[in-house]
Amino acid sequence: MKNNTMTQPVLELLRSHRSIRKFTEQPVEESLLRDLITAGQSAATSSNLQGVSVIRVRNPETRRAMAELAGGQAYVEEAAEFLVFCADLNRSGWCCEQSGKTMADGMTEHFIIATVDVALFAQNVVVAAESEGLGICYIGALRNDPQQVSDLLALPDNVYPVFGLCLGYPDQDPECKPRLPLDAILMEEHYQPVNAERMAEYDETMRTYYQRRTGGKLDRVWSQEMSALLGKESRPHMREFLEKKGFKMR
Amino acid sequence: MKNNTMTQPVLELLRSHRSIRKFTEQPVEESLLRDLITAGQSAATSSNLQGVSVIRVRNPETRRAMAELAGGQAYVEEAAEFLVFCADLNRSGWCCEQSGKTMADGMTEHFIIATVDVALFAQNVVVAAESEGLGICYIGALRNDPQQVSDLLALPDNVYPVFGLCLGYPDQDPECKPRLPLDAILMEEHYQPVNAERMAEYDETMRTYYQRRTGGKLDRVWSQEMSALLGKESRPHMREFLEKKGFKMR
């Protein structure tokens, strides 16, 4: 029912993704930006909930504050566009009110639905952007201080910032980061226990990658990185923040 | 840095998404399936965590059980391929163990990271699949009975099934579902309160859409649907299930 003419180009486009952290000053056309968001809207959404709001941030002071709270990621300030993707149950709460109902708030399930809605939407925006020659960088570090982000954007209850997205024309051309061997993550019928050999294989791939990127300076492997990352608490404020925002995880 | 030749095709491809619930018997080539998963792996992932495992289910009995627990969605049984996308922190737990650490388990933040990783990955699989003429349907209803899904797939702790995905060649050609007006979800600088007029506009769009699809039988608008959906508890077992699986939301 669809033609297959763009077969290879789309697979290649997807496979060529890498985060861009340095952008030219070329602006993104207004009409293109709207096309990208429309592409995002076309992604699947649970029961047509559309639990997504996108806030476009242009104010330089807001940008600077967000770059800082994200740990000093200058590209948040510099990218032609910076979008904050929010999981939004405020709109559905409004629908409930209109018909005299009260939203069953704080459900873990609703939290999952809205968060997944946001990610599917954003990834469509990303694919659309990259097909137009733009580069992108997701900014999960907005969750370093989600309360400040909420205050800056005047987010009401039942809305939380999932991540930001830098968009602009690339002023760098980094290589793609190698991923885990396909067979380590694609399984048949049942979950497969972690295969130590596969992990060692990937560790060596990543060691080579980091050495190439840093001219031999960085000697690091993936399993060590993960152990450093997951071996410590991460953003322990999230639970309380979400609860305060109405996402009670019940 | 990238050519723009596929500009319109990709935007059009994304905009033409609709769920497919009836498939031909044509199988999906093994090499194509692997290409799709590779495309998924290329999506952004938080700190290169790659918190995703994909389980390909072919066993007809498992398929039938999942179709049933998903509320009798026959296409789960019938589609050429059925994939279960799991948020996976078991692999990173293994990395911690290897270096004598203990994973800081149960963090809400880790839950968010892995869930978002899964959705970004899956959406890339979907875009790749649709570019190859396949149709897809996300199956969030696996969360109707996530424990049974976990048992069927032998999922260990720190792994949970986020959703399923039917893949196959379409045997139907439904129209795209209209989405909220762009200006209802794209906001400048700050969150914008719900605009009742925009909502009424969309309600009428959806009324027309449903009437057209059902030959005038269905008289329903979006805001009513949302109020019915969110006005009641949804999958209230999720919290306890996740907690038992190691996702303690702390």
Interface residues (C-beta under 8 A of the other chain):
Chain A: M1 K2 N3 N4 T5 M6 T7 P9 V10 L11 L13 L14 R15 S16 H17 S19 R34 D35 I37 T38 A39 Q41 S42 A43 A44 S46 S47 N48 L49 Q50 V52 S53 V54 I55 R56 V57 R58 N59 T62 C86 D88 L89 N90 R91 S92 G93 W94 C95 C96 Q98 S99 K101 T102 M103 A104 M107 T108 E109 H110 I112 I113 T115 V116 V118 A119 L120 A122 Q123 N124 V126 V127 A128 E130 S131 E132 G133 I136 Y138 G140 R143 L153 A154 L155 P156 V159 V162 F163 P170 D173 C176 K177 R179 L180 L182 A184 I185 L186 M187 E188 E189 H190 Y191 P193 V194 M199 W222 S223 Q224 E225 M226 S227 L229 L230 G231 K232 E233 S234 R235 P236 M238 R239 L242 M249 R250
Chain B: M1 K2 N3 N4 T5 M6 T7 P9 V10 L11 L13 L14 R15 S16 H17 S19 R34 D35 I37 T38 A39 Q41 S42 A43 A44 S46 S47 N48 L49 Q50 V52 S53 V54 I55 R56 V57 R58 N59 T62 C86 D88 L89 N90 R91 S92 G93 W94 C95 C96 Q98 S99 K101 T102 M103 A104 M107 T108 E109 H110 I112 I113 T115 V116 V118 A119 L120 A122 Q123 N124 V126 V127 A128 E130 S131 E132 G133 G135 I136 Y138 G140 R143 L153 A154 L155 P156 V159 V162 F163 P170 D173 C176 K177 R179 L180 L182 A184 I185 L186 M187 E188 E189 H190 Y191 P193 V194 M199 W222 S223 Q224 E225 M226 S227 L229 L230 G231 K232 E233 S234 R235 P236 M238 R239 L242 M249 R250
